[in-house]
Amino acid sequence: MSVLLYGGGFNPPHLGHLAALKRAVEALRPERVFLIPDGTPPHKPLPPETPSAEERLALVHLAFRELPEAQVQELALRREGVCYMADTLQALRESYPGEDWILLLGADMLLCLDQWHKAEEILRSCTVAALCRRDGEREALSQKAEELRSRFGATIVLLEHEPLPISSSQIRSLLPLREGRELLDGEVYREIIRRRLYGAKPELRWLREQVYAMLKPKRIPHVAGCEEMACHLAKRWGLDPDTAAEAGILHDMTKYWSDKEQLAYCRQKGIRLDEAERANPLLYHARTGAVAAGELFGASNEICEAIRWHTTGKPGMNELEKILYLADKIEKTRDYPGVERIRALAERDLDAAMAESLRGTVENIRERHLDVYHDTLEAYDYFASRADDNKEE
């Protein structure tokens, strides 16, 4: 039985890796494929932002999930110290005796293969398949292949392949900039964002697509407006507009879960609702959304806390929390008496805008002969006091 070995850092695995493997499988028709993510490679150290072995393993499983013949082998990833392909190959031969081994390499790896640890042992125990472009690279690879055949009796196969212009290091540099999604499998990207691997931040367009799919169409203009206003206020008050935009996109993500789903999620995640919250389902989505934003999209604690308080408010809110609270109340689709005054105040004094918005909320609730939630009352007292102090100054 022929087994194709495809090793590498896969840090992260990208569409170029998948395309290369598909080309090799198409050309060589192996009966099995073993994917071998490196532990500590001999040729270069792992970069400092490298995820844990378990996290990298999860990404590799996702990246190659559509190739049924592919199996992930963990032995190199779990080995302590430097990982050499010769040692990995020897261990595999002991575990799977009688197999015909094919080692898949990129062009650059073939050119330096004779410098590898126990290179002769590798070349005598398996076929080497090297991917090469159709341009002038083939001549250099053909010369190297002939040299290895002559020196070691090696079996070398050259596979024509136009690699995608992608590198893992390039992707690692793009992910913190909210870029690079198009270079990755969709599920790999989702997992990277969920875990915030490589310092990744979600591309905002992608985040909108994910969240809007969770909403009713009539809610989307409000969420888009909240994002726009949060971004504007963040710029006005010296905060990162992308962080504010992310909070705006996520703030209502669980709005349309049923009451039963909301309460079940609270029980599952240990979210403790007080008696007043339990009596008011309109408050559920701020609690569940704060947790779900972190769990599903890896949102920062700062963003999750802003979502947590965007409905009721609380005393002592930080700048992002105030911005999201106000953006939710004064975005462009909102139309109620006094909204223009709050919009104008938000440009001059966030605390005064908070006081005015909370005052209107408290009065509206009382006019309907309902109980005002205690956090909202405390928030109103706090911001009204701050607004009075600012007037005196």
Phi, psi and omega in degrees: 000134180269136180233123178269127178259127178232103182251163177163176179290324183044055192233067006264167172290136185230181184295333176295319176300315183295317180297319179297316181293319178299320178297317180293318180296319180297319185280322190258341179051052178291153178279335175217156176233128175252119174269130187233088175293137181291151165274266174252105184290151182283335189273340177198146180288154175292138179295156186298334182273009182298131178293172178293167179302318181295321180291317178295322179298317179299320180294319180295317178302318181291317187297325185247022187295338183271003175257099186297335181279353184272131176236138179271124177257128188263358191299322179288322181295326183271347185288136176282145179081190183293138180260120176253139181298327180299319179291320178296316180297319179297317179296321179292320180296326178289324181279332182231071182293148174086001180276155172264118188261137176235123181258118181270128182229154167280166184301318183295327180289323178296321184295337179244014186300324182291351177264358181290159174299124180055046183301319182298320179297320178296312186290334179273345186253354180206160171280141176252123176250121183245135178274131180220149178286168180276356184274206184297348180299329185298323181298313180296320180291322178297319178296318179294319180299317179296321178298315181292324176296318182291317185283321190239359185067030186285152172256114184239131176240129177258127181247121177291131182199130175266103184292147174290143182283070185225143170223151179297322180295321176300315181296318179300327179283334183276326188301319177293346180264011184063038179227174174095358184301321185292350181267358186235151169302145185301319181287328175295315179298316180301317181291321177299317179291317182301320181266353184052048176287153178060022183067024186294145171234142187290141169298129188294325178297317178297317181298319176300314181302317182294315185284318180301328178294343179267356187249162169282146183307324183293342181274340188297317178302323178295315181296319177297319178294321178296317177300313182299315181291320179299318178297316179298311182294325178298316177297319182297323187251016170080024176258167178289117183294329179292322176296316178296320178298317179300317178297319179297319179296320188274346197297329182250022190298333179255016185303325186255016165292144177293162178303321180297317179294319179299312182292322178297320179294321177300315179296316182297321186262004178071029177277118183265114177268136176280177185299320181292322178295317180300328182280352184230091181302339179296342180269348187299316192294335177291323180287311181289323180297323180298321180282316182295327179298321177286319184289316185271329186233010175064024182301146181293162177300325179300314180291317181298321178293323177296320177295319181305324187251009187288345181263313185263331191073172176198161174295149172070029180295144177279180187297316180294320179298318178295318182297316180292319178303310182291319179302320178298327186268336188236011179300166196298339179275350179285135181213100179208160181303128177095354184295325181293325177296317180294320177301316180294319179296323182297336178281337186252324189201106183298321181295319178295322177295320176299314181300316182292318179295316180293323177301314179297321179296313181299315180296319180297317180295317181293325177298333178269009177059041177248162177279134176278132180299140189298323179296324179292317177299314180296322178295318180298313179301318182296309185285328175297321178295317179295321178296319178296318179298320181294325178296317181296324180292000000 
